[in-house]
Amino acid sequence: MEAFKYFEQEGNNYNLKVQKGLLFTLAIGCVAAIVAILMYSTSKATFFYVALFAFIGIMCILRTTGAIIFNNQTREIQRKRFFFSAPVNYSFDDFDHFLISKQKSYFITIMVQAVMVMRKDNKTRHILLAQTLFTAKPLQKLSEEVSTIMGLPQH
């Protein structure tokens, strides 16, 4: 049995660990922005900015309740965006490729995302696996772990 850094194994299920640290940090940043806006803003758009940051903060907190589960026995991926959303199932056969996307500003990597691209019912679907700041190396290791779990050939 292999030990994985980004997954928790429960029998044939591999649960992707949620990036709670990043998401809670963003939510706390939104709360700080709301407090600063309420204290220092004299603009008529104060309500709009507060509502925007509140929405982003709530979405970050809700995102921590999501789950992505890889089941080796049924060869399915179950994705649940939030605790109250309906799960969506993908077959391992729907997998097309991995995409690691870097966003740069003035030659500095700002945000990196690891995405699984799936083709289901002749439509392309993207499953966000994880995000990091400044470096893509952890996401490369995550994609290698997903490849191992799915039984894909290693390059």
N, C-alpha and C positions, 0 to 999 in steps of 0.2 A: 504494500500500500504506500502510495506516494503522499508526501506532505506538501500541501499547497499554501502559498502565502496569501493569495487573494480569495480563496474559497474555503468554506467549511463543509466537510463531508458528512452526510447523514445517510448511510446505506448506499444506494445507487444515486442519490441526489447530491449535487454539488451546488451550494448556495453561494452566490457572489456576495462578498462582504460589502456593505454599504459604506460609502465615504462620509461617515457622520462628521468627522472633524472639519472637513472642507465645507460641508453644507451648514453646520452650526456656526462656523466662523462667518460665512456669508450672511446668515440670519442675524447674528449679533451686529455685524456691520450695518445691516439695514436698520436695526433698532437705533444704533448710534446716529445714523443719518437722519432718522425721523426726529430724534431728540434735538439734534443740531438745527434742523429745519424749523422745528417749532420754536426754538429759543431765539434764533437769529434772523429768520426770514421775515421780510416785510412785503413780500410779493403777493399779488393776488392769486398766484398759482400755487400757494403753499399747500392747499388741500390736495391738488393734483399730485405734487411731489410726495406728500405723505402717503397718499393712496398707492402710488406707484411702488414706493419702498416697502410698504406693508404687504402688497401683493407679492413682491419678489421674496420677502422674508417668509411669508406663509408657504410659498411654493418650495422654498429650500427645506423648510421643516417637513412638509408633506413628502418631499422626495426621499427623506430618510426612512419612510415607511414602505417604500417600494422593494421589490425583490426580483431577482433573476435566478432561476433554478434550472440547472442542467441535469437531466435524467438520462443516465446511460442505458438503463434497461429498456425504456420506451423510445430512446433516441429522440427526445423532445427537449425544447427550451421553453420554459414558462416564464413569461414576463408580466409583472404586475407593477404598474406605474406608482400607484398609491394604495393604501390599505383598503380603500373603498372602491377601487376600480376593478373591472372584470379582468381576469387573467387572459392573456393571449398566448396561444401555443404555436410554436414553430417546430418543424421537423429539422433534424440535423441535415437532411437532404435539401432543405431550403437555403442552406448557407451558401453564399456566393464568395465573399472575401472579407478580410479585415481592412479597416481604414483607420490610419492614425493621422489625424489632422493637426497641423501646427499653425498657430496664429502668431505672426511676428509683427513687431512694431520697431522700426529703426534697428533692424538686425538683432533684436532681442526677442527670444521666444516668450510670449506672454501666456498663452494657454495651449494645452495639448489635450486632444480627446481621442479615445479609442472607441471605435464603432464597429459593430458587426453588420454587414450588409446582407440582407436576406431577400430572396425572391420568392414571394408567396402569391399565388393566384395571379401570376403575370404582373405583379406590382413589386416595386422595390421598397423594402422596409429597412429602417435603420434602428439598431438597438444600441443605445449609448451604454457602454460598459463602465467607463471611468474617465475622470478628468484629472489633469495635474497642471501645476504651474512651472514654467521654465524648463522642464526636461521631459523627454519622451521615454527614457530608459525604463521606468516602472511599467509603462504601458506596453512596451515590447515584451517584458516578462509576463504581463497579464495575458497578452495574446498568445504567448507560448503555452501558458497553462491551459487556456481555453482549447488550443489545438490538441494538447495532450488529452484533455477530458473528452473531446469529441472524437478522438482517434484519427485526427488528420495527419497526413505525412509531414514529418519535420524537415525543414530545409536547413 
